[in-house]
Amino acid sequence: MSKKVPFVDPETCIGCSACAALAPDVYEMQEDGKSKVVNGEGDSEENIQRSIDTCPVTAISWVEEPQPPAPAVPNGQEKKKDDPVP
């Protein structure tokens, strides 16, 4: 199951730094003056939502974080529920 994480659209971001001020463990200001998510789980969902709502140009939104694919089972063998993951 996917979980939601914040995403900053670099084309829309104007670099006001409001998000980084509200959630400094989630966002970091880059050399180009734009904000970037560095830890999508770095604050409470409520505080991240507050940072999203505060963005003056609505550059931040929730996105589904992709999950890594399940490990392949060699030679078509069936993986049993209690087998350890390699």
Secondary structure, 3 states (H helix, E strand, C coil): CCEEEEEECCCCCCCCCHHHHHCCCCEEECCCCCEEECCCCCCCHHHHHHHHHHCCCCCEEEEEECCCCCCCCHHHCCCCCCCCCC
